Amino acid sequence: MQYKALYRKYRPIDFDDVIGQDPIIQTLINSIKENKIGHAYLFTGTRGTGKTTVAKIFAKTINCENLKDGIPCGKCNVCKIKATDENLDIIEIDAASNNGVDEIREIKNKATLVPVLCKYKVYIIDEVHMLSIGAFNALLKTLEEPPLHAVFILATTEPQKIPVTIISRCQRFDFKKIPIAEIKKRLKSIAKKEEIEIDETCLLEISKISDGSLRDAIGLLDQANSFSNGNITIDALYELTGNIETSKIFKLLENLFLNDINSLIETTDELYNSGKNFETIVESLIDILINLLIYKNAKKYFDKKEIYYKDELVELNKLVSKEKLIFVIDGMNELFENIKKSSNPNILFEIFLFKIISPSDEEKEDSEVKKEIVQKKISK
């Protein structure tokens, strides 16, 4: 049997299975219950947050022949069709490769035809922001005078590129990044079903790396599983992602706050020679520093956060002032943007270290040396 990627295998098939988007799901269910189906919807949000998945579930649900309180029966002809791409009345279009006027005009012509099996003919247009100006104009005409049986669901990661005239004719839903705790819970469930050995630390690390994208998190779990032969360790995960151990990250920050430039440059060379990803490392550094800033300023909120390195943060806190911490975070944010565009990230990282070492501390040290020299001269 052909292997199926985990993110496809565990893609939600009904509203109950969707996580992290409760307000959107509740609104859509209520509209189905009250039979208030709009003719156009706009789903926006970052990758892997469930836009296309929810669009498919919504398309299938509104076409169920025996809906009860917004819940599909699971037994009718529509519900028995497992994949939406097998349903002739649910049409998925990738606007990245079908972005011309002719493609949208074809949609307009076909949308006038009555559905073959369903109540509604649903068009899901993914990455809709990729459409050309002419194509948007053609789509606008369709949205202005849609057939009664047609529903359009537009999905995009970049809503700012969509003309206001299009947005104004859609019900807009903004999909949020999925919380780390929700992602971790889903990963744990999948790991159990797939008999993957993985500890809590690894689950949390994958959840953080995915940056609110459940699809990315499941994909990384799948990749790590193949790499580790079913027994995922934190070391294997770091090797796979190009990141470094949390203990080394804290040692690096400790040396930074102690102004130990020799140790820092030595560490940078080791990271470069071992092929580590500096973009990922800087991202991890920023994440830890932000949590340290929260610890300094909002301890009640910090105590509620699920962080496995709280003890290390408490110790690191003793080495840096709030002002210096903010200064370092600002510098690292700038460094992160520059590293993404650079072919020599290690050099940029080293330059950053030289810049960040506090000049005032060096000047104080230099001043003390000068005072000693003066005192020796006077004593003579």
C-alpha positions as CSV (number, residue, x, y, z in Angstrom):
1,M,0.0,0.0,0.0
2,Q,1.3,3.4,-0.9
3,Y,2.5,5.5,2.0
4,K,0.4,8.5,2.9
5,A,2.0,11.5,4.6
6,L,0.8,12.1,8.1
7,Y,-0.4,15.6,7.4
8,R,-2.7,14.2,4.8
9,K,-3.7,11.1,6.8
10,Y,-4.8,13.2,9.8
11,R,-6.4,16.1,7.9
12,P,-9.7,16.9,9.7
13,I,-12.8,15.6,7.9
14,D,-15.4,17.4,10.0
15,F,-15.7,20.6,12.1
16,D,-15.2,18.7,15.4
17,D,-11.7,17.7,14.3
18,V,-10.5,21.3,13.5
19,I,-8.5,22.8,16.3
20,G,-7.5,26.4,17.2
21,Q,-10.3,28.1,15.1
22,D,-13.3,27.8,17.4
23,P,-15.0,31.2,16.7
24,I,-14.8,30.6,12.9
25,I,-16.1,27.1,13.2
26,Q,-19.0,28.2,15.5
27,T,-20.0,31.0,13.1
28,L,-20.0,28.7,10.1
29,I,-22.0,26.0,11.9
30,N,-24.6,28.7,13.1
31,S,-25.0,29.9,9.5
32,I,-25.6,26.4,8.3
33,K,-28.2,25.8,11.1
34,E,-30.0,29.0,10.2
35,N,-29.8,28.3,6.5
36,K,-27.9,31.6,6.0
37,I,-25.4,30.4,3.4
38,G,-23.5,33.3,1.8
39,H,-22.5,33.4,-1.8
40,A,-18.8,34.3,-1.1
41,Y,-16.3,33.8,1.7
42,L,-12.8,34.9,2.2
43,F,-10.5,32.8,4.4
44,T,-7.2,34.5,5.3
45,G,-4.3,33.5,7.5
46,T,-0.8,32.1,7.6
47,R,0.0,28.7,6.1
48,G,-1.2,25.5,7.8
49,T,-3.9,27.1,9.9
50,G,-6.8,25.2,8.2
51,K,-8.2,27.6,5.6
52,T,-8.5,25.0,2.7
53,T,-9.4,22.2,5.1
54,V,-12.3,24.2,6.6
55,A,-13.4,25.3,3.1
56,K,-13.7,21.6,2.1
57,I,-15.6,20.6,5.2
58,F,-17.9,23.6,4.8
59,A,-18.5,22.7,1.1
60,K,-19.3,19.1,2.0
61,T,-21.5,20.0,5.0
62,I,-23.8,22.5,3.2
63,N,-24.4,19.9,0.5
64,C,-25.5,17.1,2.9
65,E,-29.0,15.9,2.0
66,N,-30.0,15.2,5.6
67,L,-28.4,17.9,7.7
68,K,-29.5,18.0,11.4
69,D,-28.5,21.0,13.5
70,G,-25.6,21.8,11.2
71,I,-24.2,18.2,11.4
72,P,-24.0,16.1,8.2
73,C,-25.6,12.7,8.3
74,G,-22.7,10.8,7.0
75,K,-25.0,8.4,5.1
76,C,-26.3,10.4,2.0
77,N,-24.8,10.3,-1.5
78,V,-22.8,13.5,-0.8
79,C,-21.4,12.3,2.5
80,K,-20.4,9.0,1.1
81,I,-18.0,10.7,-1.3
82,K,-14.8,10.7,0.9
83,A,-12.6,13.1,-1.0
84,T,-13.9,16.5,-2.2
85,D,-11.9,16.2,-5.4
86,E,-14.2,13.2,-6.4
87,N,-17.3,15.4,-6.1
88,L,-18.0,17.1,-9.4
89,D,-19.8,20.0,-7.6
90,I,-16.9,20.9,-5.4
91,I,-14.2,22.5,-7.5
92,E,-10.8,23.4,-6.2
93,I,-8.6,25.8,-8.1
94,D,-5.1,26.8,-7.5
95,A,-4.9,30.5,-8.4
96,A,-1.1,30.3,-8.6
97,S,-1.2,28.3,-11.8
98,N,-4.7,29.4,-13.0
99,N,-4.5,33.1,-12.6
100,G,-5.6,34.4,-16.0
101,V,-8.8,36.1,-17.2
102,D,-9.7,33.0,-19.4
103,E,-9.6,30.6,-16.4
104,I,-11.9,32.9,-14.3
105,R,-14.3,33.4,-17.3
106,E,-14.5,29.6,-17.6
107,I,-15.4,29.4,-13.9
108,K,-18.1,32.1,-14.5
109,N,-19.6,30.1,-17.5
110,K,-19.6,26.8,-15.6
111,A,-21.0,28.3,-12.4
112,T,-24.2,29.1,-14.2
113,L,-24.8,25.3,-14.8
114,V,-26.9,23.6,-12.1
115,P,-25.1,21.1,-9.8
116,V,-24.8,17.5,-10.8
117,L,-25.4,15.9,-7.4
118,C,-25.3,18.6,-4.7
119,K,-27.5,21.6,-3.7
120,Y,-24.6,24.0,-4.1
121,K,-21.8,24.2,-6.6
122,V,-18.8,25.3,-4.5
123,Y,-15.6,26.9,-5.9
124,I,-12.6,26.9,-3.6
125,I,-10.0,29.2,-5.0
126,D,-6.7,28.8,-3.1
127,E,-4.0,31.5,-3.0
128,V,-6.5,33.9,-4.6
129,H,-4.1,36.8,-4.3
130,M,-2.1,35.4,-7.2
131,L,-4.8,36.3,-9.7
132,S,-4.0,38.9,-12.3
133,I,-5.8,42.3,-12.3
134,G,-7.9,41.2,-15.3
135,A,-8.8,38.0,-13.5
136,F,-9.9,39.9,-10.4
137,N,-12.1,42.1,-12.5
138,A,-13.7,39.0,-14.1
139,L,-14.2,37.4,-10.7
140,L,-15.7,40.6,-9.3
141,K,-18.4,40.5,-12.0
142,T,-19.2,36.9,-10.9
143,L,-19.4,37.8,-7.2
144,E,-21.7,40.8,-8.0
145,E,-24.2,38.6,-9.8
146,P,-23.7,35.0,-8.6
147,P,-26.0,32.2,-9.5
148,L,-28.2,31.1,-6.6
149,H,-26.7,27.7,-6.4
150,A,-23.0,28.9,-6.4
151,V,-20.8,29.5,-3.4
152,F,-17.3,30.9,-3.7
153,I,-14.6,30.3,-1.0
154,L,-11.4,32.4,-1.6
155,A,-8.4,31.4,0.5
156,T,-5.2,33.4,0.8
157,T,-2.1,34.0,3.0
158,E,-1.8,37.6,1.7
159,P,-5.2,39.4,1.9
160,Q,-3.5,42.8,1.4
161,K,-3.0,41.9,-2.2
162,I,-6.7,41.4,-2.9
163,P,-8.7,44.4,-4.2
164,V,-11.1,46.0,-1.7
165,T,-13.9,45.5,-4.2
166,I,-13.5,41.7,-3.9
167,I,-13.1,41.7,-0.1
168,S,-16.3,43.9,0.3
169,R,-18.4,41.2,-1.4
170,C,-17.2,38.4,0.8
171,Q,-17.7,37.3,4.4
172,R,-14.2,37.5,5.8
173,F,-12.7,35.0,8.3
174,D,-9.2,35.5,9.7
175,F,-7.6,32.3,10.7
176,K,-5.2,32.7,13.7
177,K,-2.0,30.8,14.3
178,I,-2.8,27.6,16.3
179,P,-1.6,27.8,19.9
180,I,1.4,25.7,20.9
181,A,-0.5,23.8,23.5
182,E,-3.2,22.8,20.9
183,I,-0.5,21.7,18.4
184,K,1.3,19.7,21.0
185,K,-1.9,17.9,22.0
186,R,-2.6,16.9,18.4
187,L,1.0,15.7,17.8
188,K,0.8,13.6,21.0
189,S,-2.4,12.0,19.7
190,I,-0.9,11.3,16.3
191,A,2.3,9.9,17.8
192,K,0.3,7.5,20.0
193,K,-1.8,6.2,17.0
194,E,1.3,5.8,14.8
195,E,3.3,4.2,17.7
196,I,6.0,6.8,17.6
197,E,8.3,7.1,20.6
198,I,8.6,10.8,21.5
199,D,8.9,12.7,24.8
200,E,7.2,15.9,25.9
201,T,10.3,18.0,25.2
202,C,10.4,17.0,21.6
203,L,6.7,17.5,21.2
204,L,7.0,21.0,22.6
205,E,10.1,21.8,20.4
206,I,8.2,20.7,17.2
207,S,5.2,22.7,18.3
208,K,7.3,25.8,18.7
209,I,9.3,25.4,15.5
210,S,6.0,25.1,13.5
211,D,5.1,28.7,14.4
212,G,1.4,28.1,14.6
213,S,1.1,25.9,11.5
214,L,-0.4,22.5,12.4
215,R,0.5,21.2,8.9
216,D,4.1,22.1,9.3
217,A,4.2,20.5,12.8
218,I,2.8,17.2,11.6
219,G,5.1,17.3,8.6
220,L,8.1,17.7,10.9
221,L,6.9,14.9,13.1
222,D,6.7,12.7,10.1
223,Q,10.2,13.7,8.9
224,A,11.7,13.2,12.4
225,N,10.0,9.8,12.6
226,S,11.7,8.7,9.4
227,F,15.0,10.1,10.5
228,S,14.9,8.5,14.0
229,N,13.3,5.1,13.0
230,G,10.3,5.6,15.3
231,N,12.2,6.8,18.4
232,I,12.5,10.6,18.2
233,T,15.1,12.2,20.5
234,I,15.8,15.8,21.1
235,D,19.4,15.4,19.7
236,A,18.0,13.9,16.5
237,L,15.5,16.7,16.2
238,Y,18.2,19.3,16.6
239,E,20.3,17.6,14.0
240,L,17.4,17.4,11.6
241,T,16.3,21.1,12.0
242,G,19.8,22.6,12.2
243,N,19.2,24.0,15.7
244,I,21.3,23.4,18.8
245,E,20.6,22.1,22.2
246,T,18.9,24.5,24.6
247,S,21.8,24.1,27.1
248,K,24.2,25.4,24.4
249,I,21.8,28.3,23.6
250,F,21.9,29.4,27.2
251,K,25.7,29.0,27.4
252,L,25.9,31.3,24.4
253,L,23.7,33.9,26.0
254,E,25.6,33.6,29.3
255,N,28.9,34.4,27.4
256,L,27.2,37.2,25.6
257,F,26.0,38.9,28.9
258,L,29.4,38.3,30.4
259,N,31.1,40.0,27.4
260,D,33.2,36.9,26.8
261,I,33.9,37.5,23.1
262,N,36.6,34.8,22.8
263,S,34.2,32.1,23.9
264,L,31.4,33.5,21.6
265,I,33.6,33.5,18.5
266,E,34.9,30.0,19.3
267,T,31.3,28.8,19.6
268,T,30.3,30.5,16.3
269,D,33.1,28.7,14.5
270,E,32.0,25.4,16.0
271,L,28.4,26.0,14.9
272,Y,29.5,27.0,11.4
273,N,31.8,24.0,11.0
274,S,29.1,21.6,12.2
275,G,26.7,23.0,9.5
276,K,24.1,24.5,11.9
277,N,21.4,26.8,10.6
278,F,22.1,30.3,11.9
279,E,18.7,31.6,11.0
280,T,17.1,28.9,13.2
281,I,19.6,29.6,16.0
282,V,18.9,33.3,16.0
283,E,15.2,32.6,16.0
284,S,15.7,30.3,19.1
285,L,17.8,33.0,20.8
286,I,15.1,35.6,20.2
287,D,12.4,33.2,21.6
288,I,14.4,32.7,24.8
289,L,15.2,36.4,25.2
290,I,11.5,37.3,24.8
291,N,10.6,34.8,27.5
292,L,13.3,36.3,29.7
293,L,11.9,39.8,29.1
294,I,8.4,38.5,30.1
295,Y,10.0,37.0,33.3
296,K,11.5,40.3,34.2
297,N,8.3,42.3,33.6
298,A,5.3,40.0,33.9
299,K,6.0,37.1,36.2
300,K,2.4,36.2,36.8
301,Y,1.9,35.6,33.1
302,F,5.3,33.9,32.8
303,D,4.3,31.4,35.5
304,K,1.3,30.3,33.3
305,K,3.4,29.7,30.2
306,E,4.4,26.2,29.3
307,I,8.2,26.5,29.2
308,Y,10.6,23.7,30.0
309,Y,13.6,25.9,30.6
310,K,12.3,28.1,33.4
311,D,15.1,27.3,35.8
312,E,17.7,28.3,33.2
313,L,15.9,31.6,32.6
314,V,15.9,32.4,36.3
315,E,19.7,32.0,36.4
316,L,20.2,33.9,33.2
317,N,18.1,36.8,34.5
318,K,20.8,37.6,37.1
319,L,23.3,38.5,34.4
320,V,21.5,41.1,32.4
321,S,19.6,44.3,33.0
322,K,16.2,45.1,31.4
323,E,17.8,47.8,29.2
324,K,20.6,45.6,28.0
325,L,18.1,42.8,27.2
326,I,15.9,45.1,25.1
327,F,19.0,46.3,23.3
328,V,20.1,42.7,22.5
329,I,16.6,41.7,21.3
330,D,16.4,44.7,19.0
331,G,19.8,43.8,17.6
332,M,18.9,40.2,17.1
333,N,15.7,41.1,15.3
334,E,17.7,43.1,12.8
335,L,20.2,40.3,12.5
336,F,17.5,37.8,11.8
337,E,16.2,39.8,8.9
338,N,19.7,40.3,7.5
339,I,20.7,36.6,7.9
340,K,17.7,35.5,5.8
341,K,19.1,37.4,2.8
342,S,22.8,36.6,3.4
343,S,25.0,33.8,2.0
344,N,27.5,34.3,4.9
345,P,25.3,34.1,8.0
346,N,28.2,33.2,10.3
347,I,30.0,36.4,9.4
348,L,26.9,38.5,10.2
349,F,26.5,36.6,13.4
350,E,30.1,37.4,14.5
351,I,29.8,41.1,13.5
352,F,26.6,41.2,15.6
353,L,28.5,39.8,18.6
354,F,31.2,42.5,18.3
355,K,28.6,45.2,18.1
356,I,26.5,43.9,21.0
357,I,29.4,43.7,23.5
358,S,28.7,46.7,25.7
359,P,31.1,49.5,24.9
360,S,30.5,51.0,28.3
361,D,31.9,47.9,30.0
362,E,35.0,48.0,27.9
363,E,35.5,51.6,28.5
364,K,35.2,51.1,32.3
365,E,37.8,48.3,32.1
366,D,40.1,50.4,30.1
367,S,39.6,53.3,32.5
368,E,40.5,51.0,35.5
369,V,43.7,50.0,33.7
370,K,44.7,53.6,33.1
371,K,44.0,54.5,36.7
372,E,46.4,51.7,37.9
373,I,49.1,53.0,35.5
374,V,48.7,56.5,36.9
375,Q,48.7,55.4,40.4
376,K,52.0,53.4,39.8
377,K,53.6,56.5,38.3
378,I,52.5,58.7,41.3
379,S,53.8,56.2,43.8
380,K,57.2,56.2,42.1
